[in-house]
Amino acid sequence: GEGGLMGITVHPRYPQQPYVYVMYTYRDGGALYNKVERYEDQGRTAGFDRVIVDRVPGARFHNGGRIAFGPDGMLYITAGENFRAELAQDLDSLGGKILRLTPDGEVPEDNPFDGSPVYTYGHRNPQGLAWHPETADLFSSEHGPSGEFGLRGHDMVNVIRKGENYGWPRVVGEGNDPEYQDPLVLWKRTTPPAGMAFWEGRLYLASLRARTLLRIDLSRSGDGYDVRSIERLFNDGSENLYGRLRAVAVGPDGALYVGTSNRDGRGNPTEGDDRILRIRLR
């Protein structure tokens, strides 16, 4: 929504570097934008430190909004195209992109486009970010169309390769065109994914409208991946246990934490919502 906080993360060397990063939507005049700011953790309060990136196109929906540090120590930011599909192919726009910046908000020298925070483009509404624990490859979940061009579904998981074009809106789902990267996983039926994390060797992905936690078992295939199996947890098709699921993270205790999203205006909250679930393998 307007003025909504979306992403939050801490510096890779926190608390020695006592910085907290937040991404949120704000209104300036008649337009909505997204920005990432850095705050210093001062114990009971946080003091504004600096703007990391600003004027990322914003909207009521489709803001992307995940921020996370990769194993390379860089900050990755997902930015949606706000239902303005052409922005995703425009390298001068920050919409429909995955962005990469240093912890101080500088453009890394090894970014693919000179002087630009853009890391990959051609995205509609990228959501989750997760790095493979062995290869350090970046994976991202992404929402497919919800009516544009008469299309629905086509939600996906992508392996993110520096400088590549993921096709939106020229390609929806798989294009089998060498100019564009095809997804690793494609759901033709609406399965909008949100946050995700690798845990105990598998990729766990929260889904909103499908009201399930997806568990994806991957195997390595050359320099890519094959999908061995996809399971749906907490939802047997007739009953779902926890409703819409949005956030997934691995805790320092080794457990998996999952956040529900039933009070976001699109869910059916039950008593006790929203919840954070803690999951351990037996």
Summary of the structure (lengths in Angstrom):
residues: 282
radius of gyration: 18.0
end to end distance: 38.3
largest distance: 53.2
contacts: 910
relative contact order: 0.09
helix: 3%
strand: 46%
